[in-house]
Structures are given as structure tokens and as C-alpha cells.
Amino acid sequence: MDITSLQNPRVKHIVRLRDEKRQRKADGLMLVEGWDEIQLALSAGHQPRTILSAPELVSRQLSIGSADVEQVTFSRAVFEKMSYRDHPDGWLAVFPIPQVSLEDLKLSDSPLVIVAESVEKPGNLGAILRTADAAHVDALLVCDPRVDVWNPNVVRASRGAVFSVSTVECDSASALEWLKKHEIQILAATPSGKQVYSGVDLRQAAAIAVGTEDEGLTDFWMSHADVKVKIPMMGRVNSLNVSVSTALIIYEAVRQRNQ
């Protein structure tokens, strides 16, 4: 099938999947763009519903690995209409949204978990996912999110790590109950913390809780944290980007565990 009309119903549906959380939720589908991101999803065992391509833009081929996947081609103009990149590489895919619950999570002997509360910027959540993948954390709990985890901009910012990291959307109360059940200590990252993060023992089961840049963690996580940790600030701005703060603390845990 080769689609050349911008008015084609398939094109309109793809655009809605790109732009509308309501459409993604109703269909249980998400849009992934880019050879690298699609390849990572495939290598993580996720099966696409449909592969969309523009032969005029494609410079390398995808190895789908299944004859059951629908493949549709589009003209360059139509593909660029559906794309959310400035310079698309000719590959888009429709994937079922991963359905992962707290009960599905498999933990290591000393689990390392990230709790991201009310993150509102796709770029920040995507960067946290990249850190989670690189550090091989056990899970990312996205609590009371303000941004859709399956937003194409999150997928793009994560470089596809949303498929390689066990990610669960849940409310804070459920996350806390699960952490307590598995005896995972909770570290709240906050400028008001009494201990510097590098001085805390992170070799045991730990969950690093981070909040929004403007508001930080809510009283819920601050009151239930086992330890409140801070990152030393020597400048005039008393806040780091939430994804940077997360990366610093997570990699301190990695450093301690590798000693």
C-alpha cells in the first residue's frame, strides 16, 4: 500500500496518535519515530502493530523479524506531515502501549528504583529514562504524572529507553505501599535535605524520589521518606534540572555498588 493523500483516514489517525493523549489511551497505541528508537523497541521484545515508511527518506533498512507486521509506505510529503521530527529518517511505527503494573516488576537482590513525581516536561522524563536505562535500574515509577509517558516527545527524548526500562504509571499511595512491601528505603531528593547524597549508603535497596523543578516533592513523599538528601549547591540558583539531579544520585548508587 502506498499512500500519497494527506486526507487519507490512516494519515489522520496517525496524526491524532501523535498529538492526542486521548487517542493514544482509547486505542492503547503509541507512535514511535526513528530507526534507532524502533530498533531498540524491537530488540527489547516489543512487537509493532504497523511499520510506516517513506522510501524517499529511508537510508537504512529495518529488520522487522515478523511477517505478521503490517507495512505501509507513504510519499515524502505525507510522511513529513505525520512526522514529529525536523529531519525525519523515513521510519515510523505504531506499537501497543506496554501494560506494566507494579505486580509485574521483577527486582534484583538490591533493587534500585526511581520515583518521578508529577514530572511535567517530556524532555525531563525522557532524560530520566535514558539515565535509568544506562544505569540499569530495576524500575521507574511515574507517580501522578502531568505528562503522558507515551507522548512521542518522551519517546524521542528517551531515545527509545521507554521500551527498555520497566516503567509503571501509578498514584503515589500505591507506589509507597509497593516500596514498603519490598522493604526498599526511600530517599527524597530535596534542597532542604540534611545529608549530602554521596554520604548515604546506597548499596542497599533504594528508591530515589524526585519531584518537579519548581515545586519539588510534595508533602506526601517528604513525610514518608526514610532519608532526605541534597545535592550541594555553590551557585546562586538553588535548583538543578530534575533529570540532572536524578542522574547524579543514581550514578552515586552505581559507583558505590561497583566498589
N, C-alpha and C positions, 0 to 999 in steps of 0.2 A: 504494500500500500504506500503510495506517495502522495502526500497532502501538500497542496500549493495554495489553498484558500485560507485567508485569515478568518473567514466566517465559519469555517468547519466546526461542528459541535465538539469534536475532540480537542481542537485548539482552545476553544473557550473553556473547556473543563480543565485543561492543564493550567491555564492562566488562573482559574479560581483556586486550584490546589496550591499554586504558588503564593497567591495573595491573601487567601481567606482561611483563618483557623477553623471557622465553622464548617467549611467544605472538607477540610482535612479530617476533622473529627467525625463528620457524618459518614464519610467514605472509609475511614480507617486507613487512609493512604497519605503518602508524603512524596514530595518531589526532591530528587537528588540530581545535581548537575555536576558534570566534570568527570573525565576519565579516572582520575586518581580517587575521587570520592566513591564513585560507583565500584571501582575495583576493590577498594577497601571493604565496602559493604559485602561484595561477593565473597571475598576471602574470609570474612567473618561468618559466613554461612547464611547470609540473608538472600532470599530469592526475590528478584524483582517481578512485578506484575507485567510491566511493559518497558521495553527499551526504545527510546526515541533518538533518532539521529538525523543529521544533515550531512549528506555525503560531500557537499561542497566545503564543509568546515573540518571534517574529520582528517586527522593526520596519523592516527594510530588506531588499531582495531581492539575491540573488547572481546575477551574470551568469556562468553556467557555460560557455557557449560551445560545448558539445558535446552532441549528443543521445544519445551513447553512454554517458553517465554515469548510473548507477543513482541514483534519487532516492527516498528513503523518508521518510515522515512519522511522527511519534510524538506521543502525548499529552504534555502538560506533565509529568505525574508520571513517566512513563517516561524522558523526555528528561533530567530532572533527576537521575534515577538513573544515567544514563550520563555526565553532565557531570562535569568536574573543576573547575568554577568555582562560586563562591558565588552569582553572579548571571548565569546563562547567557543569551546573546542569541539562543538558538534555532538555532544553526548548529554542526554537527559534520561532519567529513569524514574518510573513510578514504583515505589516499594510499599508494601504493607507496613504500617506503623508498628514497631516492635511492642509487644504486650508483655511487659515485665512487672511483676509485683514484688513486694518485699519478701514474700514467702518463696519466690523463685531464686533469690540471690544465693550464690554459693560463696562461702567465705574461706579464706586461708586460715592458718593457725593463729596468726596475729593480724587480723584484718585492719586495713587502712581505708577509711571511708571519708568522703567529702559530703557535707551537708550544705547546700546552697539555698539560702532562704530568700525568697521574693526577688530573685535576680530579674532585672527588667530590661537589660540590653543584650540583644542576640550576640554581639561581639564578645561580651564578657563571658557569657555562658559557653560559647564556642571555645574560647581560650581555656576556660576551666576544664572542658572536656579533653582538650589536647594535653594539658598537664596530667589529667587523670590517666589518659592512655599511656603517655610517656613514662609515668611513674608506676604504672600497672596497679592502680588502686583497685580495691575489691568492688566498690560501687560508688555511684554518685546519686545522692538523694536530693531531688529538686523539690523543695518544700514551698507550698503556697506560691507557685510561680506567677510572675507577671508577664513573662514571655513564653510563648509556645515553644517547647523543646524541639518540636518537629518543624519549626519555621525554617524555610530554605536558607535564611541568613545564618541561623545557628549551625545548620549542616555545613555551610560554606566556611564559617569561621572555625569550626572544629576540624576542618579538612577530612570529614567523614568519621571522626572519632566517636561520634554519637552511636555508631554501629559497633565499635569495638569495646566500649565501656558499658558495663551493666548500669543502666540509668532507670531510675524509678521516679515518677511524679507522685507525690503524696502530700497529705497535710502534716503539719509539724507534730501533732499529737501522735499520729500513727508512727512517724519516724522515731520519735522519742521512745515509744513503747518497744519498738523493734530493737533499738540500740540497747536499751536496758535488758531486754530478754537475752541478748547475746553478750552482755557484760562488756560493752565497748565504752570506754571512757570518752567523755565529750569535752573537747577543747573549743572554747569560744574565742574567736579572734576579734579583739576589740582594743582601741587605743587606750581604754581605761584599765586594761589588764595589769595585774601586779607583777606577773612573771614574764620575762622575755622568752619568746617561743623556743629559742635554741637551748634554754636551760631546763626544759621539761623533758622527761623521759618519754620518747615517742616510739620506743621499741615494742611496747605492748599494744593490744587492740586499741585503736584510737579513731575517733571521728572528728574531723576538723570542720567546725561550723563557721560559715562566713555569711555576711548579710550585704545589704546594698551599700554603695559608697556614700550616699547622702545620709542614710538613717542608721546604718549598721544593723546588727542583730536586734530583734525585738526582745522585749522583756521575757518572753516565753523561753527562748534559748539561753538568755543571760542567767535566768533564775535556775535553769536545770543543768547548766554546765558544771562539770567537775572541776575544771580549771579555766581561768580566763588568762589568755596570753596576748602579748602585744609585740609589735614589731618596732624596734627603736626608730624614732623619727628625729633627725637632726635639722631638718629644714623648717620653713615657715608653714608649709602645708601639712596638716595633721591627718593625711589620708593617702593611702596608695590605692591604685586601681585594684578592684576586688580580685581580679584574676591574677595579678602580680602577687598580692598578699597570699592567695591560696598556693601559688607555686612555691613561694619561699618556705612556707610551713611544711608543705608536702615533701619538698626535697630535703628539708632538715630531717624529716622522718626517714626518708630513703637513706640519707647519709648515716644516721645512727644505726639503722638496721643492717647496713653493709659493713660496718666496722668489725 
